[in-house]
Amino acid sequence: MSASAMGRRVKGVREAKDMSQRALATKAKVTQGLIHQLETGAIQDVRSQVLVRLAKAFGVPVTELLG
């Protein structure tokens, strides 16, 4: 999956959950900058640990973020 496709998925889930980037970052224990970079496709290789944290923060399985 491309970085931009994953970023669109993360942004879509975040918006569906009515969360700001800041709220997601706080809940997932990552920086807001990382969320921004992920959503814009600037990060090419996302660590599995980050995906797990995002999925837990959203309350969804990791596979939902991967497509």
C-alpha positions, 0 to 999 in steps of 0.5 A: 500500500502506498503511503498516500493511500494509508494516509487517506485511510488514517485521515478518513477514520480520524474524521469519521471519529470526529477527532482532530489531529491533536486529539489522535496524537495525544491518544496514540502517544505520537506527535501531531507532526507525525499524524500530519506527515502520515496523512499527507503521504510524507512518511514512506515507511510507517512502523508497525508500532505506530499503526498499532497505536493508531488502531488502538486510539481509533478502536479499530483493527490494524487491518482497517488502516491497511485496507 
